[in-house]
Amino acid sequence: MSPLFITRVPELFFSNSAYDYRVDIWSVGLILAGMIFNRTPFLHGTDNIDQILKITRLVGTREVVKYIKENKLTEKKGHKK
C-alpha cells in the first residue's frame, strides 16, 4: 500500500487544486489515528466513493456537506470511480 493512499485528503476527490495547511493536518491526523488505533491505513476505501463514505462516517454527514459547500468543491471531471 502506498503511503500516499494512507494520507489521502478529501480535496483529491474534488476539483479543488488549491492546497493549504489543512491537507497536511488531515494527513498527520490519519497517520496518528492509524498509530493510536493500530489500524493502517486508518480510512481505507476500496474506491473513491467508498473512501468518501468512510470519511463521512467518521466526521458526520453535516460536516462533509458543510465542507463541500464552504470550499465550493465539485466532483472531478473524468476521474475514475
N, C-alpha and C positions, 0 to 999 in steps of 0.2 A: 504494500500500500504506500502510495506516495505521501510524503509529509504535507504537500500542498493540499491534498484532499482532506486531510485531517483538519486543517485550519480554513476550510472553505467559508467565505463570508457571504452574507445574503446579497451583497452588491453584484456578485458574479452571476447571479441568476437573472438579473435585470439589466436594463440598458444604462445603468449608472457607471460612468467611466472615471468619475472624479473621486478618487480615494483620498481619505484623510486618516487621522489618527484612530478613528473608530474601527477601521479594518484591523489595525494592529491589536487593539484592545480585544476585539472579538476573537482573534486568533489566539492570543495569550490565554484568554478565558477558556477556550476549548481545550487547549493543552493542559491547563491547570485542572480543569474538570476531569479530563481523562486520567490524570495522575491521581487525583483525590479519590475518584470512584473506581480506579483500576479498570478503566474501560477506554481503550484507544482503538480507533477513533471514537470520540465521545458521541458525535452525531453522524453516524454512518448511514447514509441513504443509498438505496440501490440505483436511483436516478435523480434527476433534478427535482421532480415533483415530490418524490419520497423524502428528499433532503429538506425541502421547504415544509413539508408536513411535520417532520421531526422538530424543526426549529419552532413551528407554530405550537406544537405540543409542549415544548419547553418554556416558551415565553408567553404564550397565550395568543389567541386569535386577534383580540382587540389591539394588542401591541404591534403585531405584524401589520395589520391593516393601517394603523396609525403611522407606522414607519414608512410604509409604501406611499401613503398619501403625502406625508410631510416631505419626502425626498423625491416625489414625482417619478417614481420608478414604474417602468413598464416591462413586459416580457421581452427578452432579447429576440430580435428577428433572426430567423434561420438557425436558432440554437436547438441542438438535439434534445429531445425529451426522454 
